[in-house]
Amino acid sequence: MAHQGSDSRPSVSPTSRAAAGVACWHAPCLSEQRPARLGAPTHALRPLVTASTPFPNDPSLPALGVIRAVGLARAIPSLGLPDDPIELILRSYKPAARATFEARAGDRRFAVKAYASDAIPEAELYGAFHGAGLAGDSGPRVPPLLAFERSLHVMVIGWLEGPTASELVKRGEGRRAGELAASWVRRIAALPVTLGPPRGAADILVRMRKCAANLRAADPVLGAAAGVVAGLLALTEPKPRLRPVQSGLGALVDAVRERGRGWVAGLRASDPAMRFAAAALPPAPTRTRAKESAPGLVHGTLYARHVIDLGDGPGVIDWQQFGQGPVEFDAGTFLATVWRIGRKDARLEPEAARTEEAFLAGTAGLLNAQAVAWYRAAMLLRLADKYGRRGGAELVDAHALLSEAVRQTGAAG
């Protein structure tokens, strides 16, 4: 984790702003004052933590209680921190799951990530990045792993400084944002790292059904439309590369898919609740399915705010959802979040379009366009779930996201 600019430090995750069912904290400053050593430490001399906003009191994150009780330096001695004041700034917090702090100790700056569950897989990934030369001081890179305390489920990583791709788009540098993301995708596609769970279409479809159910509970109309999108995603699921397909079974699946597409198209005239989604379908179903790239390391949440401009190349933060999947997964995710930037502010639509253009130019020959559209549609549905459950004015945004998701499923096949 690392960086950034004003809209995501170091990872302003989707949980960094209030969302349905998720409480979030953004502490202006958590200052830890540590007394000078006067002999053998006693309870009375333990460092105190004072905060202008509440320090999370979350028993699910064991590191938080220890840091509060003895201070960061003693909680993670391998950092070698001096007995100087240490400033902790809470950057993102998801109760019972994780918390991220920006830490400042003298001229040192780093991120402290506390988890409720085992952080070993992510720590191992950072080790693999180091071995591959992606944790250095130049070129495409990730934050270096500085310390890891297994028993506390906490790790400390370096801080990458620079504007995020999201910020670049907002200040008129969309082409640069697209080029950086393309550079990263090309680099990671060639990385022989096999760590992480599956992150392919099958995993996505399970999530999409949950998203549709969430929206159905929040708003019947949006829920019905989300069900259409989830159904289209199931019908247009990309073919995994290297998986053998029997011609007879393949023909049967294609026939079922086309009948399903025809049924959904019929909703134009039959169901007002889903008409806006069905209206985005192409007039006739296509007859080919996407064939995605072979599985490789994917970020899992390659949002525009997770890509950082380091001057000499891209930096990428927030690897909690990494796994093994096609490169189109990350590409579709990035493009969906860029589209969202343009949708949120109409003045940024041209810049978002330039970002997409630069990204696609930079990844030419690497990606299957249909598979990218499929994963893009899936991320749009996921974003619609996030905003739709908030209610109010956010329902309009969710509506637009679902309409674009349907359009992308048409491009997916």
C-alpha positions in Angstrom: 0.0 0.0 0.0 1.4 3.2 -0.3 0.9 6.5 -1.5 -1.0 8.7 -3.1 -3.0 11.7 -3.7 -6.0 13.3 -2.2 -8.5 10.7 -3.2 -6.9 7.5 -1.8 -4.2 7.3 0.8 -2.7 4.9 0.7 -5.4 2.8 -0.8 -8.6 4.5 -0.2 -10.4 1.3 -0.7 -14.1 0.9 -1.5 -14.6 0.6 2.2 -12.9 4.0 2.9 -16.2 5.9 2.6 -19.4 4.9 4.3 -21.1 2.1 2.4 -24.1 0.0 3.4 -23.2 -2.2 6.3 -19.7 -1.0 6.5 -18.5 1.6 9.0 -15.4 3.6 8.0 -13.0 5.9 9.8 -10.8 8.6 8.4 -8.7 9.9 11.3 -7.0 13.2 10.7 -4.2 12.2 13.0 -3.3 9.5 15.6 -0.3 10.6 17.5 1.7 8.2 19.6 3.9 9.9 22.2 6.6 7.6 23.6 8.5 8.6 26.8 12.3 8.3 26.9 13.6 5.1 28.5 14.5 5.6 32.2 15.3 2.0 33.0 13.4 -1.3 32.9 10.0 -0.7 31.2 7.0 -0.7 33.5 3.3 -0.5 32.8 3.3 3.1 33.7 5.9 3.9 31.1 4.2 2.2 28.2 3.7 4.5 25.3 0.3 6.2 25.1 -1.8 6.7 22.0 -3.8 9.9 21.8 -6.1 10.6 18.9 -8.3 13.5 17.7 -10.7 10.8 16.5 -11.2 7.3 18.0 -8.5 4.8 17.4 -10.4 1.6 16.3 -11.3 -0.6 19.2 -11.6 -3.8 17.3 -10.7 -7.1 19.0 -10.8 -8.8 15.6 -7.6 -7.0 14.7 -5.0 -8.2 17.3 -2.3 -5.7 16.2 -4.5 -2.7 17.2 -4.7 -3.5 20.8 -0.9 -4.2 21.0 0.0 -1.0 19.2 -2.3 0.9 21.6 -0.8 -0.7 24.6 3.0 -0.7 23.9 3.4 1.5 20.8 4.3 0.7 17.2 8.1 0.4 17.9 7.7 -2.3 20.5 4.8 -4.0 18.8 7.0 -4.5 15.7 10.6 -4.3 16.9 12.0 -5.5 13.5 11.3 -2.0 12.2 14.1 -0.6 14.3 12.2 2.6 15.1 13.8 5.2 17.4 12.3 6.6 20.6 10.9 9.6 18.8 7.3 10.5 18.4 5.5 8.4 15.8 2.5 9.7 13.9 -0.2 7.2 12.8 -2.9 8.3 10.4 -5.8 6.0 9.8 -6.3 5.7 6.1 -8.9 3.0 5.7 -10.8 0.7 8.1 -13.3 -2.1 7.6 -14.5 -3.4 11.0 -13.5 -7.0 11.8 -11.5 -7.2 8.6 -8.6 -4.8 8.2 -7.2 -1.3 9.0 -4.4 0.6 7.2 -2.4 3.4 8.7 0.1 5.8 7.3 3.0 6.0 9.7 5.6 8.8 10.0 8.7 8.4 12.1 11.2 11.2 11.5 12.0 11.1 7.8 10.6 7.6 7.4 7.2 7.0 5.9 5.5 3.7 5.5 2.1 1.8 5.7 1.0 -0.4 8.6 -1.6 -3.0 7.6 -3.5 -4.8 10.3 -5.7 -7.8 9.5 -8.2 -10.0 11.3 -7.1 -13.1 9.4 -3.8 -14.6 8.4 -1.7 -12.2 6.3 0.9 -14.8 5.3 -0.3 -15.2 1.7 0.1 -11.4 1.1 3.4 -11.4 2.8 4.6 -14.2 0.6 3.4 -12.3 -2.5 5.5 -9.3 -1.5 8.5 -11.7 -1.1 7.8 -13.0 -4.7 7.7 -9.4 -6.0 11.1 -8.8 -4.3 12.5 -11.9 -6.0 11.2 -10.7 -9.3 12.8 -7.3 -9.0 9.5 -5.5 -8.6 10.1 -4.0 -5.1 13.0 -1.7 -6.0 13.4 2.0 -6.5 12.8 2.3 -10.2 10.5 1.0 -13.0 7.2 -0.7 -12.4 7.0 -1.8 -8.8 5.1 -2.5 -5.6 5.8 -1.3 -2.1 8.6 -3.3 -0.4 7.8 -5.5 2.6 9.6 -3.9 5.6 8.3 -6.1 8.4 5.8 -8.9 9.2 4.5 -10.1 12.5 2.7 -13.3 11.9 1.2 -13.6 15.4 -0.3 -10.1 15.2 -1.5 -10.4 11.6 0.2 -7.2 10.7 2.7 -6.2 8.0 4.6 -3.0 7.3 5.3 -2.0 3.7 7.0 1.0 2.0 5.2 4.1 0.9 4.9 4.9 -2.8 4.5 8.6 -3.4 2.7 10.1 -6.5 -0.7 10.8 -8.0 -3.1 8.0 -8.6 -4.4 7.2 -12.1 -7.7 8.5 -10.8 -6.2 11.8 -10.0 -4.4 12.0 -13.3 -7.7 11.6 -15.1 -9.3 14.3 -13.0 -6.5 16.8 -13.7 -6.5 16.2 -17.5 -3.7 13.6 -17.8 -5.9 10.7 -18.8 -3.5 9.5 -21.5 -0.7 9.2 -18.9 -3.0 7.3 -16.6 -3.9 4.8 -19.4 -0.2 4.4 -20.4 0.8 3.6 -16.8 -1.9 1.0 -16.3 -1.1 -0.6 -19.7 2.6 -0.7 -18.7 1.7 -2.5 -15.5 -0.6 -5.0 -17.1 2.1 -5.9 -19.7 4.7 -6.3 -16.9 2.5 -8.4 -14.6 1.3 -10.6 -17.5 4.9 -11.8 -18.0 5.5 -12.5 -14.3 5.9 -16.2 -13.4 4.2 -16.1 -10.0 1.7 -18.8 -9.2 0.6 -17.7 -5.8 -3.1 -17.0 -4.9 -6.5 -18.6 -5.3 -8.5 -18.7 -8.5 -9.8 -15.4 -9.7 -11.5 -16.3 -12.9 -15.0 -16.1 -14.4 -16.4 -18.9 -12.1 -15.4 -16.9 -9.0 -16.9 -13.8 -10.5 -20.2 -15.3 -11.3 -20.7 -16.4 -7.7 -20.0 -12.8 -6.6 -22.4 -11.4 -9.2 -25.3 -13.5 -8.0 -24.7 -12.1 -4.5 -24.6 -8.6 -5.9 -27.9 -9.1 -7.7 -29.4 -10.4 -4.5 -28.1 -7.4 -2.5 -29.7 -5.0 -5.0 -32.9 -6.9 -5.1 -33.2 -6.4 -1.3 -32.3 -2.7 -1.6 -34.5 -1.8 -4.6 -36.8 -4.1 -6.6 -36.2 -2.3 -9.9 -32.5 -2.3 -9.6 -32.5 -5.8 -8.3 -34.4 -7.0 -11.4 -32.0 -5.2 -13.7 -29.0 -6.7 -11.8 -30.6 -10.1 -12.3 -30.6 -9.5 -16.0 -26.9 -8.5 -16.0 -26.0 -11.5 -13.8 -27.9 -13.8 -16.3 -26.1 -12.3 -19.3 -22.8 -12.7 -17.6 -23.6 -16.4 -17.1 -24.6 -16.8 -20.7 -21.5 -15.1 -22.0 -18.9 -16.5 -19.6 -15.5 -16.5 -21.3 -13.9 -19.8 -22.3 -10.8 -20.5 -20.1 -7.8 -21.1 -22.2 -6.4 -24.6 -22.2 -9.7 -26.1 -21.0 -10.8 -28.9 -23.4 -14.3 -28.4 -24.8 -16.3 -31.2 -26.4 -17.9 -30.0 -29.7 -21.3 -31.6 -28.9 -21.6 -30.1 -25.5 -20.2 -26.8 -26.8 -23.0 -26.6 -29.4 -25.6 -27.4 -26.8 -24.3 -24.6 -24.5 -24.3 -22.2 -27.4 -27.9 -23.0 -28.2 -29.0 -22.5 -24.6 -27.1 -19.3 -24.5 -28.8 -17.9 -27.6 -32.3 -18.9 -26.4 -31.5 -17.1 -23.1 -30.4 -14.0 -24.9 -33.6 -14.0 -26.9 -35.6 -14.3 -23.7 -33.8 -11.4 -22.2 -34.3 -9.3 -25.3 -38.0 -9.9 -25.1 -38.0 -8.1 -21.8 -38.0 -4.9 -23.9 -41.7 -5.2 -24.3 -42.8 -7.2 -21.3 -41.2 -6.0 -18.0 -40.9 -2.3 -17.3 -38.7 -3.1 -14.3 -36.0 -4.5 -16.5 -36.7 -2.7 -19.8 -33.9 -0.2 -19.4 -31.4 -3.0 -19.1 -32.7 -5.1 -21.9 -32.9 -2.2 -24.2 -29.1 -2.1 -24.3 -28.8 -5.5 -25.8 -27.7 -5.9 -29.4 -30.5 -6.7 -31.9 -29.2 -10.2 -32.4 -27.0 -12.4 -30.2 -23.5 -13.0 -31.3 -22.3 -16.6 -31.9 -18.8 -16.6 -30.5 -17.6 -16.6 -26.9 -14.6 -14.9 -25.6 -11.5 -16.9 -25.0 -9.6 -15.4 -22.1 -5.9 -15.5 -21.5 -4.3 -18.4 -19.5 -4.3 -17.8 -15.7 -1.6 -15.7 -14.2 -1.1 -13.3 -11.3 -3.9 -10.7 -11.1 -4.4 -7.9 -8.7 -8.1 -8.6 -8.2 -9.1 -5.0 -7.6 -7.0 -2.9 -10.1 -9.0 0.3 -9.6 -7.7 3.5 -11.1 -6.9 4.7 -7.6 -4.6 1.7 -7.0 -2.2 2.7 -9.8 0.3 5.3 -8.9 2.5 7.5 -11.2 6.0 7.2 -9.7 7.6 9.3 -12.5 9.6 6.5 -14.0 6.8 4.0 -14.1 3.7 2.7 -12.4 3.4 1.6 -8.8 0.5 -0.7 -7.7 -0.8 -0.9 -4.2 -3.5 -2.9 -2.2 -2.9 -6.5 -3.1 -5.4 -8.1 -0.6 -7.5 -9.7 -3.4 -4.7 -11.1 -5.5 -5.0 -14.4 -7.2 -4.7 -16.4 -10.4 -6.8 -15.3 -13.3 -6.7 -14.0 -16.9 -5.1 -10.6 -17.5 -8.4 -9.5 -18.9 -9.7 -9.5 -15.2 -7.5 -6.6 -14.2 -8.0 -4.8 -17.5 -11.7 -4.9 -17.3 -11.6 -3.8 -13.7 -9.4 -0.8 -14.5 -11.6 0.3 -17.4 -14.8 0.0 -15.4 -13.4 2.3 -12.7 -12.2 4.8 -15.3 -15.6 4.8 -17.0 -17.1 5.5 -13.5 -15.0 8.6 -13.2 -16.4 10.0 -16.4 -19.9 9.1 -15.4 -19.6 10.8 -12.1 -18.5 14.1 -13.7 -19.6 14.7 -17.3 -16.8 17.2 -17.7 -14.4 14.3 -17.3 -16.0 12.0 -19.9 -13.5 13.0 -22.7 -10.6 12.5 -20.4 -11.8 9.1 -19.3 -12.2 8.2 -23.0 -8.6 9.2 -23.6 -7.5 7.1 -20.7 -9.3 4.0 -22.2 -7.8 4.7 -25.6 -4.3 4.9 -24.3 -4.7 1.8 -22.2 -6.1 -0.3 -25.1 -3.3 1.0 -27.4 -0.7 0.1 -24.8 -2.1 -3.4 -24.4 -2.7 -4.1 -28.1 -2.1 -7.8 -29.0 -2.2 -8.9 -25.3 -5.9 -8.8 -24.4 -9.0 -10.6 -25.8 -11.4 -7.7 -26.3 -14.5 -9.8 -25.6 -13.1 -11.1 -22.3 -12.2 -7.6 -21.3 -15.8 -6.5 -21.9 -17.1 -9.4 -19.8 -14.9 -8.6 -16.8 -15.7 -4.9 -17.2 -19.4 -5.7 -17.1 -18.9 -7.7 -13.9 -17.1 -4.9 -12.2 -19.8 -2.4 -13.2 -22.4 -4.7 -11.6 -20.2 -4.9 -8.5 -20.0 -1.1 -8.4 -23.8 -0.8 -8.9 -24.2 -3.1 -5.9 -22.0 -0.8 -3.8 -23.8 2.4 -4.8 -27.3 1.0 -5.0 -27.3 -0.2 -1.4 -26.6 3.3 -0.3 -30.0 4.4 -1.6 -31.0 8.0 -2.3 -29.3 9.8 -5.1 -26.9 6.9 -5.5 -29.7 4.8 -7.1 -29.3 7.0 -10.2 -25.6 6.1 -10.4 -26.4 2.4 -9.9 -29.0 2.6 -12.7 -26.3 4.0 -15.1 -23.7 1.4 -14.1 -26.2 -1.4 -14.8 -27.1 0.0 -18.2 -23.4 0.2 -19.1 -22.9 -3.3 -17.8 -25.6 -4.6 -20.1 -23.9 -2.8 -23.0 -20.6 -4.4 -22.1 -22.1 -7.9 -22.0 -23.3 -7.3 -25.6 -19.6 -6.7 -26.5 -18.6 -9.8 -24.6 -20.6 -12.1 -26.8 
